[in-house]
Amino acid sequence: MAVSAGVNGQVEAVVDLDAIAHNVGVLRAHAGDAAVMVVVKADGYNHGAVEVARTALAAGAAELGVTTVAEAVALREAGIEAPILCWLNICDADYTAAVAAEIEIGISSAEQLDAVAAAARDLGEQAVVSLKVDTGLNRNGIEQEVYPVVLAALRKQVDEGVVRFRAIFSHLAHADEPYHPTIDLQRDRFLDAIAAAKEYGLEPELVHLANSAATLTRPDLAFDMVRPGIAVYGLTPVPDIGDFELRPAMTFQAEVALVKRVPKGEGVSYGHEWIAPADTTVALIPAGYADGVFRTLGGRMQVWVGGRNRPNRGRVCMDQLVVDLDDNAEGVAEGDTAILFGPGSHGEPRAQDWADLLGTIHYEVVCAPRGRVHRRYRGGTR
Ligand SMILES: Cc1ncc(COP(=O)(O)O)c(C=O)c1O
């Protein structure tokens, strides 16, 4: 997505950095004495990693979390000096770049640890590593059986002075169901993993487990640091419980390209899936599935235009969609702003509404705007 400096694109993702700062404040309040690592992977959940990171750090976040070495190095290159952890690594990732940039590397296997240590030796610098232990998500993370092998290798590398051991962390499978029994099981396995490391004389500087949902609903799991992602962007991780006073940061909007009459009996958009039951006025919105408006929303979504929600008619195309202004076209003109989704404060659709229609989660919805969409920032620290 292109970032526009003040120039309105015809389709925009407007990111409210004041909302990001507010949400970090909410998370800090829930975290108690624990530090806050803000997760800015996937370009800050598609809100812009650098801008979100700067705003979050100014609002009191202590550290940043990403998935890949490349994401972490890009933050350093943008001048961000805070601790950065990357945790989804492959054997032949560019660990040399990571070590040189003082990135903390999350380890999920003995092979990864060896590769990091080799990069550190080559560079003549110490690598900072943390152990990502799999406590039951069965995705990324060190599996229980090989954990002793990793601990033994780490012990040697710490003794050699080639790595500094920073943290042990893990990730929950059911955090969005705050009292799901696997949460306590994972906590117990996490505590066992910490105890096992200590048996090797490996005392972590800190341990962390909680994502957004756990930060907001399970204060008992805050440990030394929490690791929220989605809540930073203002989307509640547990919609059934509430919004926790979070403020959604992204508004996906476009300029009305055309306002025109459609006579009764005429079909609208490819396949004429909607036939006008009466003479009507429609607005053409220049955003389509190439921009992140899911095609399966066609005929089901509402778009906020001219102070109210209007139904989309017919198919969503690659570049455009049509909304029905019906008898209420007055006051709607070409160039007006049409909100596809936003915080919902005026009654406009929210990312959660799209998620409900699509049978998905709002995480996927905010990651959708792309390609021609211009990102623009409001407020905050950049
Ligand atoms: C290891 C890890 N920690 C924290 C997070 C943040 O999760 P959430 O966005 O649900 O807060 C993620 C996201 O997937 C993650 O993979």
The ligand as an SDF file (V2000), in Angstrom:
LIG
                    3D

 16 16  0  0  0  0  0  0  0  0999 V2000
    3.7030  -14.8030   19.2040 C   0  0  0  0  0  0  0  0  0  0  0  0
    2.6150  -13.7900   19.1240 C   0  0  0  0  0  0  0  0  0  0  0  0
    2.4570  -12.9320   20.1460 N   0  0  0  0  0  0  0  0  0  0  0  0
    1.4990  -12.0020   20.1360 C   0  0  0  0  0  0  0  0  0  0  0  0
    0.6290  -11.8810   19.0720 C   0  0  0  0  0  0  0  0  0  0  0  0
   -0.4590  -10.8410   19.1020 C   0  0  0  0  0  0  0  0  0  0  0  0
   -1.7190  -11.4530   19.0760 O   0  0  0  0  0  0  0  0  0  0  0  0
   -3.0450  -10.5780   19.0980 P   0  0  0  0  0  0  0  0  0  0  0  0
   -3.0580   -9.8070   17.8240 O   0  0  0  0  0  0  0  0  0  0  0  0
   -4.1460  -11.5770   19.1510 O   0  0  0  0  0  0  0  0  0  0  0  0
   -2.9530   -9.7080   20.2860 O   0  0  0  0  0  0  0  0  0  0  0  0
    0.7630  -12.7580   17.9810 C   0  0  0  0  0  0  0  0  0  0  0  0
   -0.1610  -12.6810   16.8570 C   0  0  0  0  0  0  0  0  0  0  0  0
   -0.4340  -13.5840   16.1480 O   0  0  0  0  0  0  0  0  0  0  0  0
    1.7850  -13.7260   18.0040 C   0  0  0  0  0  0  0  0  0  0  0  0
    1.9590  -14.5770   16.9840 O   0  0  0  0  0  0  0  0  0  0  0  0
  1  2  1  0
  2  3  1  0
  2 15  2  0
  3  4  2  0
  4  5  1  0
  5  6  1  0
  5 12  2  0
  6  7  1  0
  7  8  1  0
  8  9  2  0
  8 10  1  0
  8 11  1  0
 12 13  1  0
 12 15  1  0
 13 14  2  0
 15 16  1  0
M  END
$$$$
